[in-house]
Amino acid sequence: MERIVVKVGSNVLTTDKGKLDITRLSALVDQIAWLKEHRFEVILVTSGAVACGKSELKVEFELDSVEQRQLYSSIGQVKLVNLYYELFREYGIHIGQVLTMKENFEPGEQYENQRACMEVMLDNGVVPVVNENDTVCVTELMFTDNDELSGLIAKMMRAKTLVLLSNIDGIYDGNPALPESKVIRTVEPGESLEKYIQKSKSSAGRGGMISKYNTARMVAESGVRVIIANGKRNNILPEVILNPENVLHTEFLAKN
């Protein structure tokens, strides 16, 4: 079996109004089910908990950024995982929730326990659904974003491929809004694209293309190929696996 880590960002799973896009979430589950049917082991790193929480609760007084993150993520995590549970159950696929922290990736017992937990899940056909434990991870304890988290997971679990799903087709050789700009299809190990990267962050998440680029370079250097693709495109996961030449994306080739 080939092991794949799929990271789906907030801008893929939310609407323009910041609400959870159930249709897109369902389409993502359909595609992961397809991967499993074709003998891929899948680890899902998912955003969306905060968006779920915001849609569930309206607070009557002002909260600071940390309080908002803790409150909305604690409520939203329950809703998000329940949605995944119901959608995957239609395919007879079991999921298991993994909430993690940055310190769990330091060498030692916690690292090994976390790795062993996901290994036994995969051995038994369970899809690990991974997210940061936002209720306790604040300021310096936080991952930069889920791009960083997914990269660490891909390296730890010795995945062959990491797919970063965003709301853009890949890394462009210019401003993506300009018609003359084109998606850079292949990035060789050690090749720098920093001059093409816009530093702005996404509206719904903590990251942006600079985060995806940094994660992709780091992970590719460790021997894992990385694909940046548009998660809002229909059937994007099967397409980048089966017909990569026919769908826009950026692939970072793995260093041998």
Sequence and secondary structure as in RCSB ss.txt:
>XXXX:A:sequence
MERIVVKVGSNVLTTDKGKLDITRLSALVDQIAWLKEHRFEVILVTSGAVACGKSELKVEFELDSVEQRQLYSSI
GQVKLVNLYYELFREYGIHIGQVLTMKENFEPGEQYENQRACMEVMLDNGVVPVVNENDTVCVTELMFTDNDELS
GLIAKMMRAKTLVLLSNIDGIYDGNPALPESKVIRTVEPGESLEKYIQKSKSSAGRGGMISKYNTARMVAESGVR
VIIANGKRNNILPEVILNPENVLHTEFLAKN
>XXXX:A:secstr
 EEEEEEE HHHHB TTS B HHHHHHHHHHHHHHHHTTEEEEEEE  HHHHHHHH   SS   HHHHHHHHHHH
HHHHHHHHHHHHHHTTT  EEEEEE GGGGSTTHHHHHHHHHHHHHHHTT EEEEEE TTT  GGGS S HHHHH
HHHHHHTT SEEEEEESSSS BSS TTSTT  B  EE TT   GGG    B SSSS BHHHHHHHHHHHHHTT E
EEEEETTSTTHHHHHHH GGGS  EEE    
